[in-house]
């Protein structure tokens, strides 16, 4: 059995700025005659919700000289405690609060359009791994996806639930948007802008649906522009150039070897 104990001191309950105490945490383990000491420092309030406060700080481990960046999540200051939200570790009279110390997983995603294709694929792959393990995130949003040195992390797994993923087809950056067999994978594709916009604007004055931009549709596409100019041939070079660009993207995505596909088809049993 292992327990962590804070040194005695005044309770932070009622603190107007929600300041948590920092200092040495002593770890007592029945299998170890010598207690281990951890140091939590530099806690700063990062997120302040009615039910949860989140802090960023550092944790000094007994066997390390360099402190690790951490996140401390607690319902200590909440008006109504969520008894099942975290592992309950701290008691103050009849009040039971939760303190969850986690690795700092980087910065939250604010603008998906600035993400690289590589990062988007890593994020989708990571979510699919969660699904393959039998769970769904349950509260997917850009706020719950972080970027740590180019690596994606999914955070806030309080609402994770058992899940049997039905995904079977390949997903590629830049393909036309289509509904997948899994709603959460579909949401992730939209959040990270993995799939292409449905509409493509050319020269700032006409718009085509991306799905129509195919070589066999050039005459049809030109016919859509007759209201601009009865001689639609003046638009032909622009339309042909656009179609070739989109078709080249499709061919590139389809040329990716099966072993490098993001999501593999299920193996027949």
C-alpha positions in Angstrom: 0.0 0.0 0.0 1.3 3.5 -0.9 0.1 6.9 0.3 1.2 10.5 -0.3 1.1 13.0 2.5 1.4 16.8 2.4 3.1 18.6 5.2 0.8 20.3 7.8 -0.3 23.8 6.9 -3.3 26.1 6.5 -6.1 24.8 4.3 -6.4 26.6 0.9 -10.2 26.2 1.1 -11.8 29.6 0.7 -8.8 31.1 -1.0 -10.1 33.9 -3.3 -7.4 33.2 -6.0 -7.7 29.4 -5.6 -4.0 29.0 -4.6 -3.0 25.4 -3.9 -0.1 24.7 -1.5 3.2 23.5 -2.9 6.1 21.8 -1.4 7.3 18.3 -0.5 5.0 15.3 -0.8 6.2 12.3 1.2 5.5 8.8 -0.2 5.1 6.0 2.3 5.2 2.4 1.0 5.0 -0.7 3.2 7.5 -2.4 0.9 10.1 0.4 1.3 11.6 1.2 4.7 12.7 4.7 3.5 10.0 7.2 2.5 10.4 8.9 -0.9 9.9 12.6 -1.3 8.4 14.4 -4.3 8.3 18.2 -4.7 5.5 20.0 -6.5 6.3 23.6 -7.3 5.3 26.6 -9.4 1.6 25.8 -9.6 -0.3 28.3 -11.6 -4.1 28.3 -12.3 -4.6 27.4 -15.9 -8.3 26.6 -16.2 -11.0 27.6 -13.8 -14.4 25.9 -14.2 -17.2 25.7 -11.7 -16.5 22.0 -11.1 -12.8 21.7 -11.9 -9.6 23.8 -11.5 -6.6 22.9 -13.6 -3.0 24.0 -12.7 0.3 23.8 -14.5 3.5 23.3 -12.5 6.5 21.1 -12.0 7.2 17.8 -10.1 10.6 16.8 -8.8 10.9 13.0 -8.7 13.2 11.3 -6.1 15.4 9.7 -8.8 15.6 12.7 -11.1 17.5 15.9 -11.1 15.3 17.7 -13.6 11.7 18.5 -12.7 8.9 17.3 -15.0 6.2 19.5 -16.3 2.8 18.5 -14.8 -0.9 19.3 -14.7 -2.8 19.1 -11.5 -6.6 18.7 -11.8 -8.8 19.1 -8.8 -12.4 19.6 -7.7 -11.2 20.9 -4.3 -12.8 24.4 -4.9 -16.0 23.1 -6.6 -19.3 24.0 -5.0 -20.6 20.5 -5.8 -18.1 17.6 -5.8 -18.2 15.0 -8.5 -17.4 12.0 -6.3 -16.7 9.6 -9.3 -14.7 12.0 -11.4 -11.2 11.3 -10.0 -9.5 8.9 -7.7 -10.2 10.2 -4.2 -7.1 10.8 -2.3 -7.5 13.8 0.0 -9.8 14.2 3.0 -10.7 17.3 5.0 -13.3 16.5 7.6 -16.3 15.2 5.8 -15.3 16.8 2.6 -13.6 14.4 0.1 -11.8 16.1 -2.8 -9.8 14.7 -5.7 -6.3 15.7 -6.9 -5.1 14.2 -10.1 -1.4 14.8 -11.1 -0.8 14.2 -14.8 2.0 14.7 -17.3 1.8 18.1 -19.1 0.8 17.1 -22.6 1.5 20.4 -24.3 -0.6 23.1 -25.7 -4.2 22.8 -26.7 -5.0 23.1 -30.4 -6.5 26.5 -31.3 -6.3 26.5 -35.1 -6.5 23.3 -37.0 -5.7 25.0 -40.3 -2.1 25.5 -39.1 -1.5 21.8 -38.4 0.7 19.7 -40.7 -0.8 16.8 -42.5 1.7 14.6 -40.5 0.3 15.8 -37.2 -3.3 15.3 -38.3 -2.6 11.7 -39.3 -0.8 11.0 -36.1 -3.8 12.4 -34.1 -6.3 10.3 -36.1 -4.1 7.3 -35.7 -3.9 7.8 -31.9 -7.7 8.1 -31.6 -8.1 5.0 -33.7 -5.7 3.2 -31.3 -8.0 4.3 -28.4 -10.9 2.8 -30.3 -9.0 -0.4 -31.0 -8.4 -0.7 -27.3 -12.2 -0.8 -26.8 -13.0 2.8 -25.8 -14.3 6.1 -27.2 -13.1 9.5 -26.0 -16.7 10.7 -25.4 -16.0 14.4 -25.3 -14.0 15.1 -28.4 -13.2 18.8 -29.2 -10.1 20.8 -30.2 -9.8 21.8 -26.5 -9.2 18.1 -25.7 -6.4 17.6 -28.3 -2.9 18.9 -27.5 0.4 19.3 -29.3 3.6 18.4 -27.4 6.7 18.9 -29.6 4.8 17.8 -32.7 3.1 14.8 -31.0 -0.7 14.7 -30.5 -2.3 13.8 -27.2 -6.0 13.3 -26.3 -6.8 14.7 -22.8 -9.9 14.8 -20.6 -10.9 11.2 -20.7 -13.5 11.5 -17.9 -16.3 10.6 -20.2 -14.6 7.7 -22.0 -16.9 4.7 -22.6 -16.6 1.2 -23.9 -16.7 1.2 -27.7 -16.6 -1.2 -30.6 -15.2 0.7 -33.6 -16.7 -0.1 -37.0 -14.1 1.7 -39.1 -12.9 -0.3 -42.0 -11.9 2.2 -44.8 -8.8 4.2 -45.4 -8.9 7.9 -44.4 -6.5 10.3 -46.1 -5.8 14.0 -45.7 -7.4 16.0 -48.5 -10.1 13.6 -49.7 -13.7 14.6 -50.1 -15.7 14.6 -46.9 -17.8 11.6 -46.4 -19.5 9.9 -43.5 -17.5 7.1 -41.9 -18.7 4.1 -40.0 -17.7 5.7 -36.7 -19.2 9.0 -35.5 -16.2 10.0 -33.3 -13.7 9.3 -36.1 -16.0 11.5 -38.3 -16.0 14.3 -35.7 -12.2 14.1 -35.5 -11.8 14.4 -39.2 -14.0 17.6 -39.2 -12.2 19.1 -36.1 -8.7 18.6 -37.6 -9.9 19.5 -41.1 -8.5 16.2 -42.4 -10.9 16.0 -45.3 -11.2 18.6 -47.9 -13.8 21.4 -48.0 -16.7 20.5 -50.2 -16.5 23.7 -52.2 -13.5 25.0 -54.2 -13.3 28.6 -55.3 -11.5 29.5 -58.5 -10.3 33.0 -59.5 -12.5 34.4 -56.7 -15.8 34.4 -58.7 -17.0 30.9 -59.2 -17.3 27.8 -56.9 -17.5 24.1 -57.6 -18.3 21.2 -55.4 -15.0 19.3 -55.0 -16.7 16.0 -55.7 -17.6 17.2 -59.2 -14.0 18.1 -60.1 -13.2 15.1 -62.3 -11.9 14.8 -65.8 -15.1 13.3 -67.2 -17.1 16.2 -65.8 -15.3 19.1 -67.6 -18.2 19.8 -70.0 -20.7 19.7 -67.2 -18.5 22.1 -65.1 -18.3 24.6 -68.1 -22.0 24.5 -68.5 -22.4 25.7 -64.9 -20.6 28.9 -66.0 -22.8 29.9 -68.9 -24.5 32.6 -66.8 -21.0 34.2 -66.5 -20.2 34.2 -70.2 -22.1 32.5 -73.1 -18.7 31.6 -74.5 -17.8 29.2 -71.7 -14.6 28.2 -73.6 -12.9 31.2 -72.0 -13.1 29.4 -68.7 -11.8 26.1 -70.1 -8.1 26.6 -69.2 -8.9 27.5 -65.6 -11.3 24.5 -65.1 -9.0 22.0 -66.7 -6.1 23.2 -64.5 -8.2 22.9 -61.4 -9.5 19.4 -62.3 -5.9 18.2 -63.0 -4.8 19.5 -59.6 -7.6 17.7 -57.7 -7.2 14.5 -59.7 -3.5 14.5 -59.1 -4.2 14.8 -55.3 -6.6 11.8 -55.6 -4.1 9.7 -57.4 -1.4 10.6 -54.9 -3.6 9.5 -51.9 -4.6 6.3 -53.7 -0.9 5.5 -54.4 -0.1 5.2 -50.7 1.0 1.6 -50.1 -1.5 -0.5 -48.0 1.1 -0.9 -45.2 1.2 2.9 -44.8 -2.5 3.4 -44.6 -3.8 5.1 -41.5 -6.6 2.7 -40.9 -6.1 -0.9 -42.0 -9.1 -2.9 -43.2 -10.2 -5.6 -40.8 -8.4 -9.0 -41.3 -10.9 -11.7 -42.4 -11.5 -14.4 -39.8 
